[in-house]
């Protein structure tokens, strides 16, 4: 189980909560489970969400494993390289 913190606009479509405990082994599973629980998140996932794991930002690495004790934030996807 990992604790995930959502940015303001995303937390609004996720029941108004900023922090969520999710049973997920990687980013792909995290997005899938969030979309199952909160269907309003799916359009945001389709547009692109960045995931920060212990301060490192991942944009397209959906197979990245989520360490159980990691600090995980979902952020709006930023343009650039």
Backbone torsions as a table, in degrees:
resi	resn	phi	psi	omega
1	UNK	NA	137.3	177.8
2	UNK	-123.5	150.2	174.1
3	UNK	-99.2	126.7	-176.5
4	UNK	-117.9	133.5	176.8
5	UNK	-105.4	130.0	-178.9
6	UNK	-103.7	146.3	175.3
7	UNK	-72.0	164.5	-171.3
8	UNK	-47.9	-55.6	-177.9
9	UNK	-62.4	-36.7	-179.7
10	UNK	-72.8	-36.1	179.2
11	UNK	-65.8	-28.0	178.3
12	UNK	-61.1	-40.0	-179.9
13	UNK	-86.5	-0.1	179.3
14	UNK	-113.8	43.9	175.5
15	UNK	77.8	12.2	178.6
16	UNK	79.4	3.3	179.8
17	UNK	-97.0	137.4	178.2
18	UNK	-85.5	-29.3	-177.4
19	UNK	-114.5	136.6	-179.2
20	UNK	-137.6	137.3	172.4
21	UNK	-94.9	122.5	-176.0
22	UNK	-129.7	136.9	174.8
23	UNK	-88.4	100.2	-178.0
24	UNK	-150.5	141.7	-178.6
25	UNK	-95.7	-23.9	-179.9
26	UNK	-146.5	175.2	-176.9
27	UNK	-61.4	-41.1	-179.7
28	UNK	-57.2	-48.4	-179.3
29	UNK	-66.6	-36.7	177.0
30	UNK	-59.5	-49.5	179.6
31	UNK	-62.3	-41.9	-179.2
32	UNK	-61.9	-46.0	-177.4
33	UNK	-69.4	-37.8	175.9
34	UNK	-63.5	-41.9	179.5
35	UNK	-65.9	-34.2	176.9
36	UNK	-66.6	-43.0	-178.0
37	UNK	-76.3	-35.1	-175.2
38	UNK	-134.1	85.8	-176.4
39	UNK	-55.8	-24.7	178.5
40	UNK	-66.2	-14.2	179.0
41	UNK	-78.6	-26.2	-173.2
42	UNK	-55.0	-44.0	177.5
43	UNK	-61.0	-33.5	177.6
44	UNK	-67.0	-41.1	178.2
45	UNK	-62.9	-42.3	179.4
46	UNK	-62.1	-36.0	179.2
47	UNK	-73.8	-28.0	179.2
48	UNK	119.8	124.0	177.1
49	UNK	-127.8	135.6	173.6
50	UNK	-93.1	147.8	179.2
51	UNK	-120.6	123.1	175.9
52	UNK	-100.4	122.7	178.0
53	UNK	-118.3	112.4	-177.2
54	UNK	49.3	41.9	174.6
55	UNK	88.9	-8.4	177.2
56	UNK	-99.3	128.7	-176.1
57	UNK	-94.4	132.2	178.0
58	UNK	-118.3	130.3	-178.5
59	UNK	-107.1	-40.1	-175.8
60	UNK	-130.3	17.6	-175.8
61	UNK	-98.9	68.5	-173.9
62	UNK	-66.3	-17.7	179.6
63	UNK	-89.8	1.7	180.0
64	UNK	-63.5	126.5	-179.6
65	UNK	-70.7	149.0	178.8
66	UNK	-105.1	106.7	177.7
67	UNK	-63.4	137.9	-174.8
68	UNK	-56.3	-34.2	-176.4
69	UNK	-102.0	12.4	-175.9
70	UNK	-73.6	154.9	171.5
71	UNK	-88.6	116.5	-173.1
72	UNK	-123.1	126.5	178.0
73	UNK	-126.2	138.7	170.1
74	UNK	-99.0	129.8	-173.9
75	UNK	-128.8	155.9	173.2
76	UNK	-62.2	141.8	-179.8
77	UNK	-71.0	130.9	-178.9
78	UNK	-102.0	142.8	176.7
79	UNK	-75.1	155.5	177.0
80	UNK	123.7	-176.2	-174.4
81	UNK	-116.9	NA	NA
